[in-house]
Amino acid sequence: MKRALVWLLILWKRLFKKTGFLVILVLIPIMTFMLSSAAGDNGFINIAVAFEDRDDAASIDLMSRLTTKGSMIKYTVCDSPADAIEMAESGKTDSAWVFVRNLSKTAGSGQVLAKIYQREDNIFLKLAREKIFCTLMPEVAYNIYKEFTTEEMLPNVELTEEELRTAYDVYDTDEGLVEFQSPEGEVKATPDYLVTPLRGMTAILMLMCGMAATMYFLTDEDKGSFCLLRLPGKFGVLLASNFCALATASVFVTVSFILTGSYTSFLTESAAMLGYIIISTLFCTLLGALVPHIKYFSLLLPAVLVVSLAFCPVFFGGNDMFLLRYPLPTYHYLYATADISRLWHMLIYAATALPLAYLIYIIRRKQTV
């Protein structure tokens, strides 16, 4: 036991002499800071907003909705349309939205409600433009209702603006159309969609730490650093080295979750993280057993990164490509943090991967001796 602890300590200290490992560790808090800062300022996309008539009641209400409701878009309200356009032209903002004069009278009449100025187009600005319709919807819906009521339903009845508004507001509600609940029925707050991918991205960086440790082992093994050890002993060193790397990275990831407010409960987070450390250790060990040559293994690292981003629920969910998803540790971890019962999948994964990795390691190394 004492000898095993000494080996663990040596392998752990050895990792901090590797520049690549330290770079990946540093990337975790850097990425966390960048995403959380953008989310905190509500500024992933910056839009300059101007009104042709700022005294219009509809424009005042629209300005309030834009600047008080948190989103991935940061709105900069300008004094005039010319100022907004100048900010977009100079690159100070990504785009400029100029809303027309007398917005409350124009909305619903089929006329242009807003003009957009931007130097270039991209997917983020296309998504941002969808926000215009959501923002103008209250005025558009009311004016459509008003026109239909006065012209089609009750053309011969004189209705005041107050009567129309009172009838319309009967169906107004502050309740949202969508409510997030846990499997146990607990209502959860609407997630911050800018910070949501942070868990998956940091988990993938953590997996990269394990693969980096595997690369260091393969390099030392190729140099004959463990020549005095028998094959089971070398396998143990590979396993322990990967475990040390992943356990160290897990501390950085957990602290990142706490600082960004993504940390949920101690029991769920701890159990999911421990399971992720174990299956990631076995995943990296299995890859190291299958690919003993460092020049080939180094090609796997970017491939695993791309596949994990594509098939794990980092940005998008879904159940397609199950056979490609299931071997990826990040897939199991991300679902385990939301559903603790998924830990059974991790246990099955570990029980299968450990003997398989050991068997492959012994067979492959005997073939290369």
Secondary structure, DSSP 8 states (H G I E B T S, - for coil): -HHHHHHHHHHHHHHTT-HHHHHHHHHHHHHHHHHHHHHHTT-SEEEEEEES-TTSHHHHHHHHHHHHS--SEEEEE-SSHHHHHHHHHHTSSSEEEEE-SSHHHHTTTTS--EEEE-S---HHHHHHHHHHHHHHHHHHHHHHHHHHIIIII-TTS---HHHHHHHHHTT---S-S--EE-TT--EE----TTTTHHHHHHHHHHHHHHHHHHHHHHHHHHHTTTTTS-HHHHHHHHHHHHHHHHHHHHHHHHHHHHHHT----HHHHHHHHHHHHHHHHHHHHHHHHH---HHHHHHHHHHHHHHHHHHSTTS-----SHHHHTT-HHHHHHHHTT-GGGHHHHHHHHHHHHHHHHHHHHHHHHHH-
